[in-house]
Structure formats: C-alpha cells, structure tokens
Amino acid sequence: MDSIEGLFSLRGHRGLVTGASSGLGVECAIALAIGGADVALIARRADRVKDLAAKLANEYRVKAIGIGADVTSEADLDRVMNEAPAALGGEIDILVNNAGVSPTGRAENFKRELWDEAIAVNLTAPMMLAQRAARRLIAAKMPGRIINMGSIYSSVASSVYRLSAYTASKAALANLTRQLAVEWAQYGILVNTIAPGWIPTEATEAGIAKAGNKQRMEEFTPLARLGKPEEIRGAVIFLAGPASSYVTGSVLSVDGGYQAW
Ligand SMILES: NC(=O)c1ccc[n+]([C@@H]2O[C@H](COP(=O)([O-])OP(=O)(O)OC[C@H]3O[C@@H](n4cnc5c(N)ncnc54)[C@H](OP(=O)(O)O)[C@@H]3O)[C@@H](O)[C@H]2O)c1
C-alpha cells in the first residue's frame, strides 16, 4: 500500500456489474475497467452491454463481456455465473449489484405488481447473485468484494417522490449488506453499500425535470447541486480495491452531503 497502484489497482481481478446498460451501472463498469479489472456487464438490453464491453476492452485493454440477462430470473443468474467466469478466465471476485428500479405511487394505492418488482430487482436479485458469487469464492478459497447500490433512501424517506417500495427495498439492502459482511468476513469477502444522492440518469431525469424538483433537491443538498454520474466512480474503485481492505458492512454516501443534515 505504498503506491497509488498498490492502493487502487484492480488488475488481476474480475468484476461483474448488473444494470450496466445505462446510468450509474455504466459508470461502475468504467470504474472497474479504469482500475484494470476484467468485467462482465449484465442487463436486459443485451445490445447496450455488449457495445459497452467492446468499448471498455478497446479503451482500457481489459477483457470485457456483455451478457443479456434479467436479474429477477434465477435461470439467468445461473447462466451469468457460468458464462462470466468462463469468458473472463476465473472467478468473479468483485460483484457490483447496481440494477435497480424506482416505481412511484401514493402509498395508499401502491400497486402490488410494482411493489413486487421493486423488491425482486432491488433486494432479492442482489441476494441471489451475492450468494452465487460467494459460494464460488468460498469453494475456491478466494477473497472478494461485493458492492450493493443503495441510496440516500436506504436511510431516510423521500419528501420529493412517493417511493414506498424503493425506500423499503433500499433500506433492506443496506441491512442485508451488513449481515452478509458479518457472515462472510471469515472468508475475506467484504460487503459494502454505496449510497448515492440525486444524479440525473434514465431513471431520474423525468422526475428531476418536473416543476420545482431540481431546485428543491439542490436546496436539500449542502453542495447545492445534483451529482454527475461519473462521480460514482471513485467510490467503486475504493470499495473494490486494496485501499478498502479494512472496510466492510459500511455505507459510503456519495450524495453531496445530503445525509449530513
Ligand atoms: N440516479 C440516481 O439518482 C440514483 C440515486 C441513488 C441510487 N441509485 C441507484 O443506482 C442504480 C442505478 O440506477 P440509475 O439511476 O443508473 O438508473 P437507470 O439508468 O434506469 O439504470 C437502471 C439499470 O438497471 C437495469 N435493470 C433494471 N431492471 C433489471 C432487471 N430486471 N434485470 C437486469 N437489469 C435490470 C437496467 O437495465 P435494462 O433495462 O437494460 O435491463 C439499467 O441498466 C439503481 O440501483 C438505483 O436505485 C440511483
């Protein structure tokens, strides 16, 4: 740990990022490639993850593969956890559970199918993928990293949007992170949450554009601006690499100070 390379290089590691077809998932994938990790990129829009994989392989000289998959399908997760290690030439030792959905609706009328989808994508899928990755790492006697994409709404409710399923699933994901960190510490598998604030992406642009929302968000944020998608990269490189070797079960906020007051 006496050089920048020693602190932050991900060379020789293999990462898997879910939801890498847009927004923060793209940035997580770029972050791992900047660090030198080989990467598998997962989303339902297979064309997008395949294109990004080709771009990262070309720009960063890493191995990269895009795999079309739905994270709510156990069969797809099994396929991914066979295809990705085979394509990259070894176990996935950095898992970024980033895929997420954020349906809105008044709590008193919140639709059951939207609730079920949010729990399936935001909470159940990260657990199903984490356990598949951990089983393989434990069997191979390899350490690893799991990064779950939480939110400011892992800790607090939203006064801007009606997000009951989202806030419930993201809070549960943060505490699942702690439980996995405790159970898997003995195997050297470190598990952490990143908690972003408001960042414009496909998921959030329309909401931000609604009258008054951007101004409200900026007023709630000590840094007085929204985040930029690429501002997630540093947190991913830190939590995936040697610099965070004594960090597990934590929530790393990337929110312009939103949760500080
Ligand atoms: N942007 C923000 O302000 C913000 C703040 C806090 C937390 N977050 C979290 O950051 C993560 C990424 O969000 P984003 O803002 O980047 O949104 P986004 O641009 O809409 O990206 C969501 C990603 O999840 C994937 N996904 C959704 N359902 C899926 C499924 N069933 N199977 C596989 N992939 C699925 C989508 O890919 P396909 O549609 O191609 O499958 C897409 O790549 C989410 O967990 C979100 O909660 C975002």
The ligand as an SDF file (V2000), in Angstrom:
LIG
                    3D

 48 52  0  0  0  0  0  0  0  0999 V2000
  -29.6470    8.1030  -10.2850 N   0  0  0  0  0  0  0  0  0  0  0  0
  -29.8320    8.3580   -9.0040 C   0  0  0  0  0  0  0  0  0  0  0  0
  -30.1100    9.4850   -8.5940 O   0  0  0  0  0  0  0  0  0  0  0  0
  -29.6800    7.2430   -8.0050 C   0  0  0  0  0  0  0  0  0  0  0  0
  -29.6100    7.6090   -6.6640 C   0  0  0  0  0  0  0  0  0  0  0  0
  -29.4700    6.6160   -5.7100 C   0  0  0  0  0  0  0  0  0  0  0  0
  -29.3990    5.2950   -6.1020 C   0  0  0  0  0  0  0  0  0  0  0  0
  -29.4750    4.9640   -7.4070 N   0  0  0  0  0  0  0  0  0  0  0  0
  -29.4010    3.5390   -7.7570 C   0  0  0  0  0  0  0  0  0  0  0  0
  -28.4400    3.3420   -8.7610 O   0  0  0  0  0  0  0  0  0  0  0  0
  -28.7950    2.1810   -9.5210 C   0  0  0  0  0  0  0  0  0  0  0  0
  -28.7850    2.5460  -10.9940 C   0  0  0  0  0  0  0  0  0  0  0  0
  -29.8070    3.5000  -11.2180 O   0  0  0  0  0  0  0  0  0  0  0  0
  -29.7310    4.5680  -12.4060 P   0  0  0  0  0  0  0  0  0  0  0  0
  -30.1220    5.8520  -11.8260 O   0  0  0  0  0  0  0  0  0  0  0  0
  -28.4490    4.4240  -13.1280 O   0  0  0  0  0  0  0  0  0  0  0  0
  -30.9720    4.0760  -13.2970 O   0  0  0  0  0  0  0  0  0  0  0  0
  -31.0690    3.5690  -14.8020 P   0  0  0  0  0  0  0  0  0  0  0  0
  -30.2760    4.4080  -15.7130 O   0  0  0  0  0  0  0  0  0  0  0  0
  -32.5470    3.4070  -15.0460 O   0  0  0  0  0  0  0  0  0  0  0  0
  -30.4120    2.1230  -14.7340 O   0  0  0  0  0  0  0  0  0  0  0  0
  -31.0610    1.0270  -14.1700 C   0  0  0  0  0  0  0  0  0  0  0  0
  -30.3370   -0.2050  -14.6570 C   0  0  0  0  0  0  0  0  0  0  0  0
  -30.9400   -1.3610  -14.0320 O   0  0  0  0  0  0  0  0  0  0  0  0
  -31.1640   -2.3260  -15.0380 C   0  0  0  0  0  0  0  0  0  0  0  0
  -32.2650   -3.2120  -14.6760 N   0  0  0  0  0  0  0  0  0  0  0  0
  -33.4920   -2.8430  -14.2230 C   0  0  0  0  0  0  0  0  0  0  0  0
  -34.2520   -3.9460  -14.0640 N   0  0  0  0  0  0  0  0  0  0  0  0
  -33.4860   -5.0110  -14.4180 C   0  0  0  0  0  0  0  0  0  0  0  0
  -33.6960   -6.4020  -14.4910 C   0  0  0  0  0  0  0  0  0  0  0  0
  -34.8780   -6.9630  -14.1420 N   0  0  0  0  0  0  0  0  0  0  0  0
  -32.6790   -7.2050  -14.8990 N   0  0  0  0  0  0  0  0  0  0  0  0
  -31.4850   -6.6700  -15.2640 C   0  0  0  0  0  0  0  0  0  0  0  0
  -31.2130   -5.3580  -15.2080 N   0  0  0  0  0  0  0  0  0  0  0  0
  -32.2160   -4.5410  -14.7980 C   0  0  0  0  0  0  0  0  0  0  0  0
  -31.4290   -1.5440  -16.3030 C   0  0  0  0  0  0  0  0  0  0  0  0
  -31.0690   -2.3290  -17.4490 O   0  0  0  0  0  0  0  0  0  0  0  0
  -32.0950   -2.9570  -18.5190 P   0  0  0  0  0  0  0  0  0  0  0  0
  -33.3210   -2.0780  -18.5350 O   0  0  0  0  0  0  0  0  0  0  0  0
  -31.3210   -2.9360  -19.8100 O   0  0  0  0  0  0  0  0  0  0  0  0
  -32.3390   -4.3360  -18.0220 O   0  0  0  0  0  0  0  0  0  0  0  0
  -30.4500   -0.3860  -16.1630 C   0  0  0  0  0  0  0  0  0  0  0  0
  -29.1800   -0.7500  -16.6630 O   0  0  0  0  0  0  0  0  0  0  0  0
  -30.1500    1.7230   -9.0000 C   0  0  0  0  0  0  0  0  0  0  0  0
  -29.9700    0.6930   -8.0620 O   0  0  0  0  0  0  0  0  0  0  0  0
  -30.6760    2.9700   -8.3250 C   0  0  0  0  0  0  0  0  0  0  0  0
  -31.6060    2.6810   -7.3210 O   0  0  0  0  0  0  0  0  0  0  0  0
  -29.6140    5.9080   -8.3670 C   0  0  0  0  0  0  0  0  0  0  0  0
  1  2  1  0
  2  3  2  0
  2  4  1  0
  4  5  1  0
  4 48  2  0
  5  6  2  0
  6  7  1  0
  7  8  2  0
  8  9  1  0
  8 48  1  0
  9 10  1  0
  9 46  1  0
 10 11  1  0
 11 12  1  0
 11 44  1  0
 12 13  1  0
 13 14  1  0
 14 15  2  0
 14 16  1  0
 14 17  1  0
 17 18  1  0
 18 19  2  0
 18 20  1  0
 18 21  1  0
 21 22  1  0
 22 23  1  0
 23 24  1  0
 23 42  1  0
 24 25  1  0
 25 26  1  0
 25 36  1  0
 26 27  1  0
 26 35  1  0
 27 28  2  0
 28 29  1  0
 29 30  1  0
 29 35  2  0
 30 31  1  0
 30 32  2  0
 32 33  1  0
 33 34  2  0
 34 35  1  0
 36 37  1  0
 36 42  1  0
 37 38  1  0
 38 39  2  0
 38 40  1  0
 38 41  1  0
 42 43  1  0
 44 45  1  0
 44 46  1  0
 46 47  1  0
M  CHG  2   8   1  16  -1
M  END
$$$$
